[in-house]
Amino acid sequence: MHYCIGDVHGCFDELMAIVDKIEKKDPDPHIILMGDLIDQGPKIYETLSFAMKNVKPDGEFMCLRGNHEEEVLNWYRKYLEWQNESVHSLYPPVSKYDFYTKMKNENGMTEEKLDEVVNFFHSLPYSYELSIPISLHNGHRRIHYYLAHAWYSVSAGKDSERQRWINLYGRSCEGISDSEMKKYELENPDEEPVVVCGHTPTVSAVFISSKTDVEGSNRPGLIGYRPHAIFTDGGCFHYGEVLQFPCMLCGICLETLEEFYPCSVEERMGRLKNSLEETNESIEYYKLYKEEYLSTPNPYRQELLSLLGNHQGDVK
């Protein structure tokens, strides 16, 4: 089966916990990392090393290109230009999160290793597609998944410059629009399109505020759902900063919508107690979270489960 894991951002321990759970359940998984392996989290080098070792053509793992990988590629072009200047400016160019300096100072990354990293980032695709057969539903015979780091426009050309920009930087917290769906259905009458993406954390205000009028539509820090869309970035690297949400690294099986997390929501929020002045404060955060966000099934998830013929309950 196929599994997507959202933006890792150096949260290596959480990544290993999810991979372990998937591999124990499925002896032959196909795991897709949704991009943004690097920057911001605690174990960037370990995460990157794991991906470079395990992402191979036709292997268990594949990885999409995220905007943070793209940022390094853009910086590297400028860095090479700086190296080739006959008279160097005093300081070399730096990327937004100063990736190379950080890796060099903390992990001893050499220029030879940097070349390997850049070649790896260059090899990452902008998007990926796959179809899942379903029982006949409104004339549709399969779900066609469009995977991209940030978003995939089902109305833009597949390999167009606009599509690539959307894949890296776009946001559509409302899901696929009604107008796009009508056009898609006319052109692809046998398919139900579903976009799977990361990039926009489900703990972010822009995501939460997009569907406040729909009961059960938000589960900040877990996998998010919108009409014909799945959001896999739970904001893992924000863990400990946003105390009212679990901020999970998120995994999901595309055939069943089974969700995978490093631990339960209660465990995740309970671990915050060491950083809080009151030891029972994290328990209160969990109770409030459970009452507000886990008491009602997510309606968009239920719609997708119905399409797939599954009837799993929501996260507890």
N, C-alpha and C positions, 0 to 999 in steps of 0.2 A: 504494500500500500504506500501511498504518498503522504508525507508529513511536512508541514512548514513550521519553521522556527523563526520567530520575529527578531528584531534588531537586538543583537547580543551586546554591542558596545562594551566589550571587554569583561562581561559578566561570565567568566569562564566556568566557575563552579556550578552556576545555575544551568549553563549549557550542558555540562557533563551529566548533571542530574536528570535532565530531560532526555538526553540521548540514551542514557541507561534505561529509563522507563520504556522508551519506545522499543529499544532492542530486546528487552525482556518480553515484550508483548508480541513483537513481530520479528521473526528470524531473518526476514529479507526486506527491510524497509528501504524506501527511497526518500531521503531527507533533504529538503531544500532550505538552505539558510537564506533569509530574505534581504541580506545586505546590511551595511553598517556594522561590520564586525568590530570596528576599531573606534578609538576616541572615547573619552569620558569615564569609562568604567575602570575597575581595579586591576584587571589582568588582560591587558590588550595584547601583549606579546604572546602569552599562552594561547589566547583565542586565535590569533593570526597563525601561529605555528600549527595548531591543530587543523585549521582549515586548509592551509597549504599542503599539509601532509595527506589529508583525507579527501579533498575535493578532486576528483579525477573523472575523465570521460567514462560514462557507463558504470561509475562506481556507486557506492551507497550514498555519498553526499554530493550535492551540487550547491552552488552559491550564486546568487544574483548580485549585480553591482548596485551598491548604495551610493547616496550622495557623498558620504564621507570617504569612500574609496575614490570616487570621482575627484574629490577635492585634492587628494594626494596626487593623482595623475596630473591634474592641472598645475599643482605646485611643482611637480617634478620637471615639467617642461621648462618652467621658469628657472629652476635650479640648474638644469643643464646649460641654459643660456648664460647664466651667471658664471658657471665654471669655465665657459668658453670665451668669456670676455678677455680681451688682451690686458685690460686693467680692471681688476676686481673692484666693485664697490665694497665698502667696508664690511657690510653684513650681507649674508646670503638671504634670499627670500625665504619666508616661512609660510607654512600652511595655516589654516584657521586655528587648528588645535596643536600646531607645531609638532606634528606626528614624528618626523625624523629626529628632531632634537630630543624629544621625550624618549624614543626608543633607543637612541644612541647613549643617552645619559643613564637610563635605568636598566637597559638590557644589553648594552654593548653592541648595538646593531652597526655593522660595517657597511661601507658603500656597496660591496659585493652583495650583501644580504638585501640591501635596499633595492638593488637591481632585480633580484628575485621577487621581492614583494611587488614591485611595479609591474613586472611581467605577469604576475598572478592577477593583479587587479585588472590589467588589460584583457585578460582571458575571460573575465566574468561577463555573462550576458546581461542585457538590460531587462529582458523579460523571458517568460517561459509559459508554454501552454500545454494543457492536457485535458482530455475528455473522460468523463465518468458516465457509463451507461446507467440509465434510470428507467423505472417503469413508466409507461406512457402517461404523460401529465400535460394536459392541454395541447396535445399533439407533439410535445417535445419528447425526444428519445434519449437525450444525454445532457449532462451539465458540462459546459465548456468553461474550464477555469483559465483565467488570465492572471498570471503571477508577475508582479513587478514590485520593486522596493517601495515606491511612493504611491503610484497609482497607474492604472492602465485605462486609456480611453478607448472604448470599443467603437468609437466613431472616427478615430484618427488612423492614418495609415500605419501599418504594423512597424515598418522600419523607417518612418519619417523622422526628421529632426524634431518635429513637435512631439511625436510619441516618445522619443528618447528623453526629451526634457521632462515630460510628464512622468515617465518611469522613474526618474531620479528625484524630482522636486515637486510634483503635482500633489494636490490634496482634493479629495471629494468626500467630505465627511457625511454627505447626504446619501452616498451610494450611487448606483447608476441611475441617471435621471429618467423620467418617464419618456421624454422625447427620444433619448438614446435607445431605450428599450423598444419603443415602437419601430424605430428604424432597423434595429438589430433583428427583431422578429420577422420583419418583412424579408430581410436578406438571408436569414438563417432560421427557417421555420422549425427545424428539428432540435434546436438548441435552447438551453437556458444559460445565459452568460453569468458568471460570477467572478468578480475581481477579488484577488487575495493580495494584500499589501501590508507594509509596515509603515515606517516613517512618522506617521502621526500617532503619538502616544495616546492611548485611551484614557490616560489621566489628564490630558491637556484640556484646557478650557474650550478650545476651538472644537474639539471632538465632543465633549460632554454637552455643550450648548447647542449642538446641531439637532438634537432630537429630544429635548427636554419635555416635549408635549406628548411623547409616546411612552406609556408606562412600561417599565422593564427594559427600556432600550439601552440603558447605560450600565456598565459594570467596570468602573475605572480600575485600571491596573490588571485587568484580565483581557482575554480576547474580546474584541468588539465586533458587533454585527450591525449592518445597515442593509437597505434593500439591495439584494444581489451583490453583497460585498462583505468581506471578512478582513478585519484589521488585527494584525498580529503583534503590534508593538505595545506591550504593557508598561513601558517606561521603567525597565528593570534598573537602570543605573540611577534612577531617582529614589531608590529604596533607602529609607531612613531620612529623606528630606521631606517627602510628602507623607506625613504620618497617618493620614486618614484613609489611605489607599494601600493595597498590598504591593503594587509595583512589581509585577511578576515578569520573568522571561516566559514567553508563551509558545506552546506548540500545539498543533492541531492536525488531525488526520482528515484528509480531504474526502475520503470515501465514506467516513462515518460521522465526522465532526466531533469525534472524541477529542477532548482537550487534555493537554499535558502541561503540568507545572512542576517546578522543583519540589514543592511541598503544598500542603493545604493552605487555604487563605488564613485559617485560624493560626496555624503554625507560623506562617510568614509574618503576620501582624503581631503575634505573641513574642517573636524574637526582638521586637523593638523595645521591649521593656528595659533592657540594659542601658538604652540611650535616653530614657525618660526619667524625670525626677520622681514621678509616682509610678511604682511598679504595676499598679492596676490600670494605668491609663491606657496601655495597649489593648487590654481586654475590653475596655469601654469602646475604643476605636473599632474593634472587631464587631462588637455587638451592634453598634450603629451602622457599620458597613453592611452587615448581614441583613439587618432590618430594611435598610434603604435600597440595597442593590441586588440582594440574592433572594428576596421573598417572592418575586414575580419572574417567571420565565421570560427570557428575551424573545420578543415576538419575531424578530428577523431571523434569529437562530431556529426557531420553531418552523418557520416557513421553509428554510433550507433543509431541515431534517425531514420535513414532509416530502419534499422533492426526492430526497435520497431514500425514502421509505424507512427511516429510522425514527425512533421515539425515545431518545435519551433524555434524562432529566438535566437540569442545569447544575452548575457548580455549587457545592455547599462548602 
